[in-house]
């Protein structure tokens, strides 16, 4: 899921499907996402880019 920057500079939350590709670019903010098989669920590289739930 891409949310763009932090509010108020974010964009609509969009889910990007890699399908059989190894990378995809967000159509709103041009962020490049690459598949990394070594990362687990909820992990990101760099770690500070992980989306954190504000309710937690």
Secondary structure, 3 states (H helix, E strand, C coil): CEEECCCCCEEEEECCCCCCCCEEECCCCCCEEECCCCCCCCCCCCHHHCCCCCCC
